[in-house]
């Protein structure tokens, strides 16, 4: 039996995905915004939160937000 709250499925249209990719690859925007875009893109590809947190060097709580 799974523990914790159920994970909401993130579905992005092509326009949203394109905008997030642009943000995630930016070198001019604040790092926090770039990081959020990267987290959302990873979540949309059904990567588990703990794996995202480990890969990006963040806490599980930060990714779960």
Buried (B, 14 or more C-beta within 10 A) or exposed (E): EEEEEEEEEEEBEEEBBEEBBEBBEEEEEEEEEBBBBBBBBBBBEEBEBEEBBEEBEBEEEBBBE
